[in-house]
Amino acid sequence: MDLLEKRQTYLFPTKQPYYQEPIELVKAQGSRVWDSSGKEYLDAIGGIVTNSVGHNHPRIKAKIKEMLERDVPQHSTFLYLSKYMEDLGEKLSQLAPGGLNQCYFTNSGSEANEMAVMSARVATGEQTMIALRHGYHGGTNVPLSLCGNSQWKFPAQPQASVVHAVEPYCYRCPYGAQKGFCALECAEDIQNVIETATHGKVAGLIVEPVLGVGGFIDPPLEYHRRAAEIVRNVGGKYLSDEVQTGVGRTGKFFFAIEESEVVPDIITMAKGFGGGAPIGAVVAKKEIAMSLKGKTHFNTFGGDPYQSMQAGEVIDIIKDEELIENAHREGKYLKEGFQSLSEEFPVLGDVRGRGLMIGIELVKDPKTKEPAAKETAEIMDLSKERGLLLGKGGLKGNVIRIAPSLSIRREESEELLKIMKSSLQALRDRSMKK
Ligand SMILES: Cc1ncc(COP(=O)(O)O)c(C=O)c1O
């Protein structure tokens, strides 16, 4: 039985691999990966937005080896003191903006959001959370009820105490407005939702600074300011889900929300935070964390020595190698490159995003903006053949997501654009033959 057959026979059908002919990745280094046939790829989706400092960074490899040599326990819960967890807590608290200094470590982004929402609910004594349509916050119970995309939700999923506000999606503005010429009606919808779908008070609002799974939807910075103001006016907390946007991916600050000058009440992170290690975190204001005092919240693996070491090392590498600056520089270069490709290939309807989080929305016709999901899948396969791995997203599956390692080098960015151009040409040739 080959791997695909085994996957289809023994694993849940929810685990669908990318590509018509899925590949097995057996080796990874920096921004590059190799499949089991030895074929090399540029990894432009960085694992799945997890590769922050480059696959198998030598500093992380050396630390893992050194810890194994010393027989450091592979696992020790928070029931014992741990240099690795405590040091990471200190590091993260010092990094987080404006007084967020209480940390909680988890194994994933979903769990971090579970904890963040529970904390907001306990701290406010309110249950209702506001989330955004097109948003995604993880695959466990509360995050799935926050989710704003039917493809990811299940018929039996309870929508417990969650209401949704409209998406801040400038390319497809729900109000028909033009980017930069609007009254932020999407933010005002949060007020509308509070007044019509709640009893007038909420526990909080959870927002991704750039909506990841939603297709790298990048709301105007003022959106976050107004959204925070509205939710705080009724005593709610502002939760910034930085599972995808965190650790400098958007090329300006360690947390993307800092660019909007909003200090959230709680920030969650995972994915690139561990640079491949399964670790997530919540960092919150002290009064929020203190509202949980007196209860135990158990988590067997959160803050394990190896994971905590790796997240701490990721933070140091990002600083030492100036990777936020690199994300800004390479992100700008790539975005401009895609923008000029969009002039040549009208199938590229919108190029958006910040830093190394670039979304390219494919449309059948730039005037009608009809989503081009089939063409997006074709570009994925054509690029794979040419040695480039891309990500996909968006409600209609028609957005290519570019989120390589923050350490991507200029020659790799050039290669990325070159392969994209060649794939777009091949797509055009195919459609002309039909
Ligand atoms: C913004 C966001 N939040 C939370 C999650 C959930 O993280 P995890 O898959 O580690 O549970 C994801 C995963 O894609 C995400 O994109």
The ligand as an ORCA input file, in Angstrom:
! r2SCAN-3c Opt
* xyz 0 1
  C      -5.266     32.483     12.971
  C      -5.252     31.088     13.503
  N      -5.583     30.876     14.778
  C      -5.552     29.654     15.320
  C      -5.190     28.547     14.564
  C      -5.170     27.184     15.172
  O      -3.854     26.780     15.387
  P      -3.528     25.210     15.522
  O      -3.766     24.593     14.189
  O      -2.095     25.195     15.977
  O      -4.432     24.674     16.552
  C      -4.833     28.730     13.224
  C      -4.436     27.577     12.390
  O      -4.363     27.629     11.194
  C      -4.870     30.029     12.676
  O      -4.558     30.253     11.404
*
